[in-house]
Amino acid sequence: MAITQKSHTELNPIQVSLLRLFDRPMSEDETKELKRLLVNHYSALLEEEVTKVIAEKGYTQNDFDNMLNGED
């Protein structure tokens, strides 16, 4: 499965707002905590999307086992 990335040439309003918000010195601990918050946020979004797709496709544990073992 190929993944394509869109090329962005400008920042959206949220990105600009975040740049302004964090345009200040930050400690290493603050930086790590901010990264942790972002990872947790996007992890939760991904989990919701995966759960939705699994429900829509009707996948079972057996289906996943077959995928992992290369079985059709």
mmCIF file of the N, C-alpha and C atoms, coordinates in Angstrom:
data_MODEL
# 
_entry.id   MODEL 
# 
loop_
_atom_site.group_PDB 
_atom_site.id 
_atom_site.type_symbol 
_atom_site.label_atom_id 
_atom_site.label_alt_id 
_atom_site.label_comp_id 
_atom_site.label_asym_id 
_atom_site.label_entity_id 
_atom_site.label_seq_id 
_atom_site.pdbx_PDB_ins_code 
_atom_site.Cartn_x 
_atom_site.Cartn_y 
_atom_site.Cartn_z 
_atom_site.occupancy 
_atom_site.B_iso_or_equiv 
_atom_site.pdbx_formal_charge 
_atom_site.auth_seq_id 
_atom_site.auth_comp_id 
_atom_site.auth_asym_id 
_atom_site.auth_atom_id 
_atom_site.pdbx_PDB_model_num 
ATOM 1   N N  . MET A 1 1  ? 0.846   -1.168  0.000  1.00 0.00 ? 1  MET A N  1 
ATOM 2   C CA . MET A 1 1  ? 0.000   0.000   0.000  1.00 0.00 ? 1  MET A CA 1 
ATOM 3   C C  . MET A 1 1  ? 0.895   1.234   0.000  1.00 0.00 ? 1  MET A C  1 
ATOM 4   N N  . ALA A 1 2  ? 0.750   2.083   -0.986 1.00 0.00 ? 2  ALA A N  1 
ATOM 5   C CA . ALA A 1 2  ? 1.545   3.293   -1.094 1.00 0.00 ? 2  ALA A CA 1 
ATOM 6   C C  . ALA A 1 2  ? 0.891   4.422   -0.306 1.00 0.00 ? 2  ALA A C  1 
ATOM 7   N N  . ILE A 1 3  ? 1.708   5.182   0.369  1.00 0.00 ? 3  ILE A N  1 
ATOM 8   C CA . ILE A 1 3  ? 1.230   6.329   1.130  1.00 0.00 ? 3  ILE A CA 1 
ATOM 9   C C  . ILE A 1 3  ? 1.738   7.580   0.432  1.00 0.00 ? 3  ILE A C  1 
ATOM 10  N N  . THR A 1 4  ? 0.832   8.471   0.115  1.00 0.00 ? 4  THR A N  1 
ATOM 11  C CA . THR A 1 4  ? 1.236   9.711   -0.522 1.00 0.00 ? 4  THR A CA 1 
ATOM 12  C C  . THR A 1 4  ? 1.118   10.846  0.473  1.00 0.00 ? 4  THR A C  1 
ATOM 13  N N  . GLN A 1 5  ? 2.041   11.784  0.360  1.00 0.00 ? 5  GLN A N  1 
ATOM 14  C CA . GLN A 1 5  ? 2.012   12.936  1.231  1.00 0.00 ? 5  GLN A CA 1 
ATOM 15  C C  . GLN A 1 5  ? 1.729   14.169  0.391  1.00 0.00 ? 5  GLN A C  1 
ATOM 16  N N  . LYS A 1 6  ? 0.888   15.026  0.916  1.00 0.00 ? 6  LYS A N  1 
ATOM 17  C CA . LYS A 1 6  ? 0.611   16.283  0.249  1.00 0.00 ? 6  LYS A CA 1 
ATOM 18  C C  . LYS A 1 6  ? 1.716   17.271  0.589  1.00 0.00 ? 6  LYS A C  1 
ATOM 19  N N  . SER A 1 7  ? 2.092   18.041  -0.369 1.00 0.00 ? 7  SER A N  1 
ATOM 20  C CA . SER A 1 7  ? 3.087   19.075  -0.154 1.00 0.00 ? 7  SER A CA 1 
ATOM 21  C C  . SER A 1 7  ? 2.385   20.350  0.297  1.00 0.00 ? 7  SER A C  1 
ATOM 22  N N  . HIS A 1 8  ? 2.737   20.832  1.476  1.00 0.00 ? 8  HIS A N  1 
ATOM 23  C CA . HIS A 1 8  ? 2.125   22.052  2.008  1.00 0.00 ? 8  HIS A CA 1 
ATOM 24  C C  . HIS A 1 8  ? 3.081   23.217  1.779  1.00 0.00 ? 8  HIS A C  1 
ATOM 25  N N  . THR A 1 9  ? 2.550   24.301  1.305  1.00 0.00 ? 9  THR A N  1 
ATOM 26  C CA . THR A 1 9  ? 3.390   25.458  1.041  1.00 0.00 ? 9  THR A CA 1 
ATOM 27  C C  . THR A 1 9  ? 3.119   26.616  1.993  1.00 0.00 ? 9  THR A C  1 
ATOM 28  N N  . GLU A 1 10 ? 2.043   26.538  2.745  1.00 0.00 ? 10 GLU A N  1 
ATOM 29  C CA . GLU A 1 10 ? 1.754   27.601  3.693  1.00 0.00 ? 10 GLU A CA 1 
ATOM 30  C C  . GLU A 1 10 ? 1.182   27.005  4.975  1.00 0.00 ? 10 GLU A C  1 
ATOM 31  N N  . LEU A 1 11 ? 1.324   27.755  6.050  1.00 0.00 ? 11 LEU A N  1 
ATOM 32  C CA . LEU A 1 11 ? 0.819   27.310  7.341  1.00 0.00 ? 11 LEU A CA 1 
ATOM 33  C C  . LEU A 1 11 ? -0.650  27.685  7.475  1.00 0.00 ? 11 LEU A C  1 
ATOM 34  N N  . ASN A 1 12 ? -1.402  26.797  8.145  1.00 0.00 ? 12 ASN A N  1 
ATOM 35  C CA . ASN A 1 12 ? -2.798  27.127  8.410  1.00 0.00 ? 12 ASN A CA 1 
ATOM 36  C C  . ASN A 1 12 ? -2.872  28.001  9.664  1.00 0.00 ? 12 ASN A C  1 
ATOM 37  N N  . PRO A 1 13 ? -4.020  28.594  9.954  1.00 0.00 ? 13 PRO A N  1 
ATOM 38  C CA . PRO A 1 13 ? -4.131  29.503  11.104 1.00 0.00 ? 13 PRO A CA 1 
ATOM 39  C C  . PRO A 1 13 ? -3.757  28.864  12.441 1.00 0.00 ? 13 PRO A C  1 
ATOM 40  N N  . ILE A 1 14 ? -4.073  27.607  12.637 1.00 0.00 ? 14 ILE A N  1 
ATOM 41  C CA . ILE A 1 14 ? -3.706  26.938  13.897 1.00 0.00 ? 14 ILE A CA 1 
ATOM 42  C C  . ILE A 1 14 ? -2.188  26.827  14.016 1.00 0.00 ? 14 ILE A C  1 
ATOM 43  N N  . GLN A 1 15 ? -1.526  26.461  12.922 1.00 0.00 ? 15 GLN A N  1 
ATOM 44  C CA . GLN A 1 15 ? -0.071  26.336  12.944 1.00 0.00 ? 15 GLN A CA 1 
ATOM 45  C C  . GLN A 1 15 ? 0.582   27.677  13.271 1.00 0.00 ? 15 GLN A C  1 
ATOM 46  N N  . VAL A 1 16 ? 0.084   28.742  12.679 1.00 0.00 ? 16 VAL A N  1 
ATOM 47  C CA . VAL A 1 16 ? 0.631   30.076  12.957 1.00 0.00 ? 16 VAL A CA 1 
ATOM 48  C C  . VAL A 1 16 ? 0.405   30.428  14.423 1.00 0.00 ? 16 VAL A C  1 
ATOM 49  N N  . SER A 1 17 ? -0.781  30.141  14.928 1.00 0.00 ? 17 SER A N  1 
ATOM 50  C CA . SER A 1 17 ? -1.097  30.414  16.328 1.00 0.00 ? 17 SER A CA 1 
ATOM 51  C C  . SER A 1 17 ? -0.168  29.648  17.264 1.00 0.00 ? 17 SER A C  1 
ATOM 52  N N  . LEU A 1 18 ? 0.078   28.380  16.950 1.00 0.00 ? 18 LEU A N  1 
ATOM 53  C CA . LEU A 1 18 ? 0.972   27.575  17.786 1.00 0.00 ? 18 LEU A CA 1 
ATOM 54  C C  . LEU A 1 18 ? 2.398   28.100  17.741 1.00 0.00 ? 18 LEU A C  1 
ATOM 55  N N  . LEU A 1 19 ? 2.853   28.527  16.576 1.00 0.00 ? 19 LEU A N  1 
ATOM 56  C CA . LEU A 1 19 ? 4.199   29.101  16.482 1.00 0.00 ? 19 LEU A CA 1 
ATOM 57  C C  . LEU A 1 19 ? 4.316   30.345  17.344 1.00 0.00 ? 19 LEU A C  1 
ATOM 58  N N  . ARG A 1 20 ? 3.302   31.182  17.330 1.00 0.00 ? 20 ARG A N  1 
ATOM 59  C CA . ARG A 1 20 ? 3.325   32.390  18.167 1.00 0.00 ? 20 ARG A CA 1 
ATOM 60  C C  . ARG A 1 20 ? 3.274   32.027  19.649 1.00 0.00 ? 20 ARG A C  1 
ATOM 61  N N  . LEU A 1 21 ? 2.462   31.046  19.979 1.00 0.00 ? 21 LEU A N  1 
ATOM 62  C CA . LEU A 1 21 ? 2.317   30.632  21.372 1.00 0.00 ? 21 LEU A CA 1 
ATOM 63  C C  . LEU A 1 21 ? 3.629   30.099  21.948 1.00 0.00 ? 21 LEU A C  1 
ATOM 64  N N  . PHE A 1 22 ? 4.357   29.359  21.130 1.00 0.00 ? 22 PHE A N  1 
ATOM 65  C CA . PHE A 1 22 ? 5.583   28.723  21.622 1.00 0.00 ? 22 PHE A CA 1 
ATOM 66  C C  . PHE A 1 22 ? 6.848   29.456  21.196 1.00 0.00 ? 22 PHE A C  1 
ATOM 67  N N  . ASP A 1 23 ? 6.713   30.703  20.807 1.00 0.00 ? 23 ASP A N  1 
ATOM 68  C CA . ASP A 1 23 ? 7.870   31.518  20.442 1.00 0.00 ? 23 ASP A CA 1 
ATOM 69  C C  . ASP A 1 23 ? 8.477   32.110  21.712 1.00 0.00 ? 23 ASP A C  1 
ATOM 70  N N  . ARG A 1 24 ? 9.021   31.223  22.516 1.00 0.00 ? 24 ARG A N  1 
ATOM 71  C CA . ARG A 1 24 ? 9.643   31.605  23.790 1.00 0.00 ? 24 ARG A CA 1 
ATOM 72  C C  . ARG A 1 24 ? 10.591  30.497  24.188 1.00 0.00 ? 24 ARG A C  1 
ATOM 73  N N  . PRO A 1 25 ? 11.532  30.801  25.065 1.00 0.00 ? 25 PRO A N  1 
ATOM 74  C CA . PRO A 1 25 ? 12.427  29.726  25.526 1.00 0.00 ? 25 PRO A CA 1 
ATOM 75  C C  . PRO A 1 25 ? 11.640  28.650  26.274 1.00 0.00 ? 25 PRO A C  1 
ATOM 76  N N  . MET A 1 26 ? 12.009  27.390  26.029 1.00 0.00 ? 26 MET A N  1 
ATOM 77  C CA . MET A 1 26 ? 11.368  26.266  26.712 1.00 0.00 ? 26 MET A CA 1 
ATOM 78  C C  . MET A 1 26 ? 12.449  25.330  27.223 1.00 0.00 ? 26 MET A C  1 
ATOM 79  N N  . SER A 1 27 ? 12.217  24.789  28.406 1.00 0.00 ? 27 SER A N  1 
ATOM 80  C CA . SER A 1 27 ? 13.157  23.819  28.956 1.00 0.00 ? 27 SER A CA 1 
ATOM 81  C C  . SER A 1 27 ? 13.007  22.495  28.209 1.00 0.00 ? 27 SER A C  1 
ATOM 82  N N  . GLU A 1 28 ? 13.985  21.639  28.389 1.00 0.00 ? 28 GLU A N  1 
ATOM 83  C CA . GLU A 1 28 ? 13.910  20.314  27.771 1.00 0.00 ? 28 GLU A CA 1 
ATOM 84  C C  . GLU A 1 28 ? 12.702  19.544  28.298 1.00 0.00 ? 28 GLU A C  1 
ATOM 85  N N  . ASP A 1 29 ? 12.401  19.685  29.591 1.00 0.00 ? 29 ASP A N  1 
ATOM 86  C CA . ASP A 1 29 ? 11.231  19.010  30.167 1.00 0.00 ? 29 ASP A CA 1 
ATOM 87  C C  . ASP A 1 29 ? 9.924   19.526  29.563 1.00 0.00 ? 29 ASP A C  1 
ATOM 88  N N  . GLU A 1 30 ? 9.831   20.837  29.354 1.00 0.00 ? 30 GLU A N  1 
ATOM 89  C CA . GLU A 1 30 ? 8.634   21.397  28.732 1.00 0.00 ? 30 GLU A CA 1 
ATOM 90  C C  . GLU A 1 30 ? 8.475   20.876  27.302 1.00 0.00 ? 30 GLU A C  1 
ATOM 91  N N  . THR A 1 31 ? 9.578   20.816  26.587 1.00 0.00 ? 31 THR A N  1 
ATOM 92  C CA . THR A 1 31 ? 9.558   20.328  25.214 1.00 0.00 ? 31 THR A CA 1 
ATOM 93  C C  . THR A 1 31 ? 9.108   18.871  25.171 1.00 0.00 ? 31 THR A C  1 
ATOM 94  N N  . LYS A 1 32 ? 9.648   18.050  26.074 1.00 0.00 ? 32 LYS A N  1 
ATOM 95  C CA . LYS A 1 32 ? 9.262   16.637  26.127 1.00 0.00 ? 32 LYS A CA 1 
ATOM 96  C C  . LYS A 1 32 ? 7.789   16.482  26.464 1.00 0.00 ? 32 LYS A C  1 
ATOM 97  N N  . GLU A 1 33 ? 7.298   17.279  27.405 1.00 0.00 ? 33 GLU A N  1 
ATOM 98  C CA . GLU A 1 33 ? 5.891   17.187  27.794 1.00 0.00 ? 33 GLU A CA 1 
ATOM 99  C C  . GLU A 1 33 ? 4.988   17.598  26.637 1.00 0.00 ? 33 GLU A C  1 
ATOM 100 N N  . LEU A 1 34 ? 5.355   18.637  25.923 1.00 0.00 ? 34 LEU A N  1 
ATOM 101 C CA . LEU A 1 34 ? 4.574   19.068  24.770 1.00 0.00 ? 34 LEU A CA 1 
ATOM 102 C C  . LEU A 1 34 ? 4.543   17.982  23.703 1.00 0.00 ? 34 LEU A C  1 
ATOM 103 N N  . LYS A 1 35 ? 5.681   17.370  23.432 1.00 0.00 ? 35 LYS A N  1 
ATOM 104 C CA . LYS A 1 35 ? 5.731   16.271  22.464 1.00 0.00 ? 35 LYS A CA 1 
ATOM 105 C C  . LYS A 1 35 ? 4.871   15.108  22.926 1.00 0.00 ? 35 LYS A C  1 
ATOM 106 N N  . ARG A 1 36 ? 4.920   14.811  24.216 1.00 0.00 ? 36 ARG A N  1 
ATOM 107 C CA . ARG A 1 36 ? 4.121   13.722  24.779 1.00 0.00 ? 36 ARG A CA 1 
ATOM 108 C C  . ARG A 1 36 ? 2.627   14.000  24.602 1.00 0.00 ? 36 ARG A C  1 
ATOM 109 N N  . LEU A 1 37 ? 2.216   15.243  24.851 1.00 0.00 ? 37 LEU A N  1 
ATOM 110 C CA . LEU A 1 37 ? 0.809   15.613  24.675 1.00 0.00 ? 37 LEU A CA 1 
ATOM 111 C C  . LEU A 1 37 ? 0.365   15.440  23.223 1.00 0.00 ? 37 LEU A C  1 
ATOM 112 N N  . LEU A 1 38 ? 1.211   15.873  22.293 1.00 0.00 ? 38 LEU A N  1 
ATOM 113 C CA . LEU A 1 38 ? 0.868   15.743  20.880 1.00 0.00 ? 38 LEU A CA 1 
ATOM 114 C C  . LEU A 1 38 ? 0.805   14.281  20.449 1.00 0.00 ? 38 LEU A C  1 
ATOM 115 N N  . VAL A 1 39 ? 1.751   13.484  20.897 1.00 0.00 ? 39 VAL A N  1 
ATOM 116 C CA . VAL A 1 39 ? 1.744   12.058  20.555 1.00 0.00 ? 39 VAL A CA 1 
ATOM 117 C C  . VAL A 1 39 ? 0.496   11.389  21.116 1.00 0.00 ? 39 VAL A C  1 
ATOM 118 N N  . ASN A 1 40 ? 0.146   11.693  22.352 1.00 0.00 ? 40 ASN A N  1 
ATOM 119 C CA . ASN A 1 40 ? -1.056  11.110  22.952 1.00 0.00 ? 40 ASN A CA 1 
ATOM 120 C C  . ASN A 1 40 ? -2.311  11.530  22.192 1.00 0.00 ? 40 ASN A C  1 
ATOM 121 N N  . HIS A 1 41 ? -2.374  12.781  21.804 1.00 0.00 ? 41 HIS A N  1 
ATOM 122 C CA . HIS A 1 41 ? -3.530  13.280  21.051 1.00 0.00 ? 41 HIS A CA 1 
ATOM 123 C C  . HIS A 1 41 ? -3.674  12.546  19.728 1.00 0.00 ? 41 HIS A C  1 
ATOM 124 N N  . TYR A 1 42 ? -2.601  12.482  18.948 1.00 0.00 ? 42 TYR A N  1 
ATOM 125 C CA . TYR A 1 42 ? -2.686  11.836  17.642 1.00 0.00 ? 42 TYR A CA 1 
ATOM 126 C C  . TYR A 1 42 ? -2.833  10.323  17.758 1.00 0.00 ? 42 TYR A C  1 
ATOM 127 N N  . SER A 1 43 ? -2.321  9.751   18.822 1.00 0.00 ? 43 SER A N  1 
ATOM 128 C CA . SER A 1 43 ? -2.513  8.323   19.063 1.00 0.00 ? 43 SER A CA 1 
ATOM 129 C C  . SER A 1 43 ? -3.996  8.018   19.307 1.00 0.00 ? 43 SER A C  1 
ATOM 130 N N  . ALA A 1 44 ? -4.651  8.875   20.077 1.00 0.00 ? 44 ALA A N  1 
ATOM 131 C CA . ALA A 1 44 ? -6.084  8.691   20.339 1.00 0.00 ? 44 ALA A CA 1 
ATOM 132 C C  . ALA A 1 44 ? -6.893  8.833   19.054 1.00 0.00 ? 44 ALA A C  1 
ATOM 133 N N  . LEU A 1 45 ? -6.544  9.811   18.224 1.00 0.00 ? 45 LEU A N  1 
ATOM 134 C CA . LEU A 1 45 ? -7.244  9.979   16.944 1.00 0.00 ? 45 LEU A CA 1 
ATOM 135 C C  . LEU A 1 45 ? -7.056  8.761   16.051 1.00 0.00 ? 45 LEU A C  1 
ATOM 136 N N  . LEU A 1 46 ? -5.840  8.247   16.013 1.00 0.00 ? 46 LEU A N  1 
ATOM 137 C CA . LEU A 1 46 ? -5.563  7.061   15.199 1.00 0.00 ? 46 LEU A CA 1 
ATOM 138 C C  . LEU A 1 46 ? -6.340  5.861   15.711 1.00 0.00 ? 46 LEU A C  1 
ATOM 139 N N  . GLU A 1 47 ? -6.374  5.684   17.015 1.00 0.00 ? 47 GLU A N  1 
ATOM 140 C CA . GLU A 1 47 ? -7.115  4.556   17.590 1.00 0.00 ? 47 GLU A CA 1 
ATOM 141 C C  . GLU A 1 47 ? -8.597  4.631   17.237 1.00 0.00 ? 47 GLU A C  1 
ATOM 142 N N  . GLU A 1 48 ? -9.170  5.845   17.291 1.00 0.00 ? 48 GLU A N  1 
ATOM 143 C CA . GLU A 1 48 ? -10.577 6.017   16.917 1.00 0.00 ? 48 GLU A CA 1 
ATOM 144 C C  . GLU A 1 48 ? -10.793 5.628   15.458 1.00 0.00 ? 48 GLU A C  1 
ATOM 145 N N  . GLU A 1 49 ? -9.896  6.063   14.585 1.00 0.00 ? 49 GLU A N  1 
ATOM 146 C CA . GLU A 1 49 ? -10.033 5.776   13.161 1.00 0.00 ? 49 GLU A CA 1 
ATOM 147 C C  . GLU A 1 49 ? -9.893  4.282   12.885 1.00 0.00 ? 49 GLU A C  1 
ATOM 148 N N  . VAL A 1 50 ? -8.937  3.632   13.520 1.00 0.00 ? 50 VAL A N  1 
ATOM 149 C CA . VAL A 1 50 ? -8.741  2.195   13.330 1.00 0.00 ? 50 VAL A CA 1 
ATOM 150 C C  . VAL A 1 50 ? -9.967  1.427   13.827 1.00 0.00 ? 50 VAL A C  1 
ATOM 151 N N  . THR A 1 51 ? -10.484 1.811   14.973 1.00 0.00 ? 51 THR A N  1 
ATOM 152 C CA . THR A 1 51 ? -11.679 1.158   15.516 1.00 0.00 ? 51 THR A CA 1 
ATOM 153 C C  . THR A 1 51 ? -12.853 1.315   14.561 1.00 0.00 ? 51 THR A C  1 
ATOM 154 N N  . LYS A 1 52 ? -12.997 2.499   13.981 1.00 0.00 ? 52 LYS A N  1 
ATOM 155 C CA . LYS A 1 52 ? -14.073 2.761   13.028 1.00 0.00 ? 52 LYS A CA 1 
ATOM 156 C C  . LYS A 1 52 ? -13.928 1.871   11.784 1.00 0.00 ? 52 LYS A C  1 
ATOM 157 N N  . VAL A 1 53 ? -12.722 1.785   11.249 1.00 0.00 ? 53 VAL A N  1 
ATOM 158 C CA . VAL A 1 53 ? -12.485 0.973   10.044 1.00 0.00 ? 53 VAL A CA 1 
ATOM 159 C C  . VAL A 1 53 ? -12.718 -0.505  10.331 1.00 0.00 ? 53 VAL A C  1 
ATOM 160 N N  . ILE A 1 54 ? -12.258 -0.980  11.485 1.00 0.00 ? 54 ILE A N  1 
ATOM 161 C CA . ILE A 1 54 ? -12.467 -2.381  11.856 1.00 0.00 ? 54 ILE A CA 1 
ATOM 162 C C  . ILE A 1 54 ? -13.959 -2.698  11.907 1.00 0.00 ? 54 ILE A C  1 
ATOM 163 N N  . ALA A 1 55 ? -14.738 -1.775  12.503 1.00 0.00 ? 55 ALA A N  1 
ATOM 164 C CA . ALA A 1 55 ? -16.191 -1.985  12.587 1.00 0.00 ? 55 ALA A CA 1 
ATOM 165 C C  . ALA A 1 55 ? -16.829 -1.951  11.201 1.00 0.00 ? 55 ALA A C  1 
ATOM 166 N N  . GLU A 1 56 ? -16.414 -0.993  10.367 1.00 0.00 ? 56 GLU A N  1 
ATOM 167 C CA . GLU A 1 56 ? -16.987 -0.884  9.024  1.00 0.00 ? 56 GLU A CA 1 
ATOM 168 C C  . GLU A 1 56 ? -16.681 -2.115  8.173  1.00 0.00 ? 56 GLU A C  1 
ATOM 169 N N  . LYS A 1 57 ? -15.460 -2.626  8.286  1.00 0.00 ? 57 LYS A N  1 
ATOM 170 C CA . LYS A 1 57 ? -15.035 -3.775  7.479  1.00 0.00 ? 57 LYS A CA 1 
ATOM 171 C C  . LYS A 1 57 ? -15.464 -5.099  8.097  1.00 0.00 ? 57 LYS A C  1 
ATOM 172 N N  . GLY A 1 58 ? -15.833 -5.076  9.378  1.00 0.00 ? 58 GLY A N  1 
ATOM 173 C CA . GLY A 1 58 ? -16.239 -6.295  10.049 1.00 0.00 ? 58 GLY A CA 1 
ATOM 174 C C  . GLY A 1 58 ? -15.085 -7.254  10.317 1.00 0.00 ? 58 GLY A C  1 
ATOM 175 N N  . TYR A 1 59 ? -13.879 -6.707  10.474 1.00 0.00 ? 59 TYR A N  1 
ATOM 176 C CA . TYR A 1 59 ? -12.714 -7.556  10.728 1.00 0.00 ? 59 TYR A CA 1 
ATOM 177 C C  . TYR A 1 59 ? -12.814 -8.249  12.083 1.00 0.00 ? 59 TYR A C  1 
ATOM 178 N N  . THR A 1 60 ? -12.320 -9.468  12.138 1.00 0.00 ? 60 THR A N  1 
ATOM 179 C CA . THR A 1 60 ? -12.253 -10.240 13.382 1.00 0.00 ? 60 THR A CA 1 
ATOM 180 C C  . THR A 1 60 ? -10.784 -10.506 13.706 1.00 0.00 ? 60 THR A C  1 
ATOM 181 N N  . GLN A 1 61 ? -10.549 -11.047 14.885 1.00 0.00 ? 61 GLN A N  1 
ATOM 182 C CA . GLN A 1 61 ? -9.180  -11.410 15.262 1.00 0.00 ? 61 GLN A CA 1 
ATOM 183 C C  . GLN A 1 61 ? -8.615  -12.439 14.289 1.00 0.00 ? 61 GLN A C  1 
ATOM 184 N N  . ASN A 1 62 ? -9.460  -13.335 13.827 1.00 0.00 ? 62 ASN A N  1 
ATOM 185 C CA . ASN A 1 62 ? -9.031  -14.335 12.856 1.00 0.00 ? 62 ASN A CA 1 
ATOM 186 C C  . ASN A 1 62 ? -8.560  -13.673 11.554 1.00 0.00 ? 62 ASN A C  1 
ATOM 187 N N  . ASP A 1 63 ? -9.261  -12.638 11.122 1.00 0.00 ? 63 ASP A N  1 
ATOM 188 C CA . ASP A 1 63 ? -8.846  -11.894 9.926  1.00 0.00 ? 63 ASP A CA 1 
ATOM 189 C C  . ASP A 1 63 ? -7.451  -11.298 10.112 1.00 0.00 ? 63 ASP A C  1 
ATOM 190 N N  . PHE A 1 64 ? -7.202  -10.704 11.273 1.00 0.00 ? 64 PHE A N  1 
ATOM 191 C CA . PHE A 1 64 ? -5.890  -10.109 11.534 1.00 0.00 ? 64 PHE A CA 1 
ATOM 192 C C  . PHE A 1 64 ? -4.802  -11.170 11.600 1.00 0.00 ? 64 PHE A C  1 
ATOM 193 N N  . ASP A 1 65 ? -5.116  -12.298 12.227 1.00 0.00 ? 65 ASP A N  1 
ATOM 194 C CA . ASP A 1 65 ? -4.146  -13.400 12.270 1.00 0.00 ? 65 ASP A CA 1 
ATOM 195 C C  . ASP A 1 65 ? -3.794  -13.864 10.871 1.00 0.00 ? 65 ASP A C  1 
ATOM 196 N N  . ASN A 1 66 ? -4.804  -13.990 10.013 1.00 0.00 ? 66 ASN A N  1 
ATOM 197 C CA . ASN A 1 66 ? -4.563  -14.406 8.629  1.00 0.00 ? 66 ASN A CA 1 
ATOM 198 C C  . ASN A 1 66 ? -3.719  -13.374 7.879  1.00 0.00 ? 66 ASN A C  1 
ATOM 199 N N  . MET A 1 67 ? -3.981  -12.095 8.101  1.00 0.00 ? 67 MET A N  1 
ATOM 200 C CA . MET A 1 67 ? -3.188  -11.048 7.461  1.00 0.00 ? 67 MET A CA 1 
ATOM 201 C C  . MET A 1 67 ? -1.727  -11.126 7.896  1.00 0.00 ? 67 MET A C  1 
ATOM 202 N N  . LEU A 1 68 ? -1.513  -11.323 9.188  1.00 0.00 ? 68 LEU A N  1 
ATOM 203 C CA . LEU A 1 68 ? -0.156  -11.393 9.705  1.00 0.00 ? 68 LEU A CA 1 
ATOM 204 C C  . LEU A 1 68 ? 0.597   -12.614 9.204  1.00 0.00 ? 68 LEU A C  1 
ATOM 205 N N  . ASN A 1 69 ? -0.138  -13.694 8.949  1.00 0.00 ? 69 ASN A N  1 
ATOM 206 C CA . ASN A 1 69 ? 0.490   -14.927 8.483  1.00 0.00 ? 69 ASN A CA 1 
ATOM 207 C C  . ASN A 1 69 ? 0.544   -15.026 6.968  1.00 0.00 ? 69 ASN A C  1 
ATOM 208 N N  . GLY A 1 70 ? 0.101   -13.986 6.276  1.00 0.00 ? 70 GLY A N  1 
ATOM 209 C CA . GLY A 1 70 ? 0.146   -13.974 4.832  1.00 0.00 ? 70 GLY A CA 1 
ATOM 210 C C  . GLY A 1 70 ? -0.873  -14.872 4.178  1.00 0.00 ? 70 GLY A C  1 
ATOM 211 N N  . GLU A 1 71 ? -1.915  -15.221 4.893  1.00 0.00 ? 71 GLU A N  1 
ATOM 212 C CA . GLU A 1 71 ? -2.965  -16.079 4.340  1.00 0.00 ? 71 GLU A CA 1 
ATOM 213 C C  . GLU A 1 71 ? -4.065  -15.197 3.758  1.00 0.00 ? 71 GLU A C  1 
ATOM 214 N N  . ASP A 1 72 ? -4.730  -15.679 2.747  1.00 0.00 ? 72 ASP A N  1 
ATOM 215 C CA . ASP A 1 72 ? -5.815  -14.907 2.121  1.00 0.00 ? 72 ASP A CA 1 
ATOM 216 C C  . ASP A 1 72 ? -7.130  -15.184 2.791  1.00 0.00 ? 72 ASP A C  1 
# 
